[in-house]
Amino acid sequence: MRIAVVNRAAFLTRPEYRGLRVVAVLGLVIAWEALARTGRVPVLFLPSPLGVLAEGWEMLRSGELLGHLTASLQRLVLGFALGGAAGVVVGVAVGFFAAAEAVGTPLLAATFPIPKIALLPLLILWLGLGEPSKVAVIALGVFFPMAINTFTGVRQADPLLMRAAVAFGARRWSVIRKVILPSALPMIFAGLRLGAGTALLLLVAAEMIAVESGIGFLVLHAGNLMQTTKLMVGIVVLSLLGVLSHWGLGWLERLAIPWRASS
């Protein structure tokens, strides 16, 4: 019996394989470098990783890369924060209040399938060519996965816990803060992960229109000038931003939901 319990626990334990992750990334980079060194693919079409690294270092020393990265991070952080906060508020309201659900569910269902980048010309018409339209399209892209995931998490909250809280005298907002939100946290963080990826996609698209700084502008400008190595620097930076956001959100999730990480 004890052996069966141990085997079941070992089966349910999910190994992290951190070393395998590093090997996979290194393997991709080595394969890329090997292909570039064969000379079968011109440098114009595929620069080597070492060439990209050298170009990125020069751009960093000159301040060019830092300027583009700073501009992108300002838009990304502001849009992500606004869209995420609005999504949580709307998701909680729609999931908890019947009247809000009656109004919000059809509106979300009708507007969610619209490609957010298709709204950028309209946002530019409303907000102008400056920063507000760029931040707004990122916020919209983050809002919908956050609202839908938060709504799902709220609806999955244990009704027995809510009834127990009410029986002990908890008011409506106390129930939301102490029961609903903790129960919805796993789905909220799932929405944050989806929103982070969407935010990066929309950031690049937004920075290709009427801007003079940002990683998206760097990628477009370098592509127009056939500066493939600079273009690859921008792509690598975007990939690193995606990895850092994934790790950062995972770290925040472990802090916010310690019982989930230890289970």
ZIZIKA-V552202 format. One record per run of one state. SS is the DSSP state (2 for helix, 1 for strand, 0 for the rest). FROM is the first residue (numbers start at 1). TO is the last residue. If there is no record, write none. Layout:
ss=SS from=FROM to=TO
ss=SS from=FROM to=TO
//
This chain:
ss=0 from=1 to=1
ss=2 from=2 to=12
ss=0 from=13 to=17
ss=2 from=18 to=38
ss=0 from=39 to=48
ss=2 from=49 to=62
ss=0 from=63 to=63
ss=2 from=64 to=96
ss=0 from=97 to=97
ss=2 from=98 to=112
ss=0 from=113 to=115
ss=2 from=116 to=127
ss=0 from=128 to=130
ss=2 from=131 to=155
ss=0 from=156 to=158
ss=2 from=159 to=167
ss=0 from=168 to=171
ss=2 from=172 to=206
ss=0 from=207 to=214
ss=2 from=215 to=224
ss=0 from=225 to=227
ss=2 from=228 to=256
ss=0 from=257 to=257
ss=2 from=258 to=262
ss=0 from=263 to=263
//
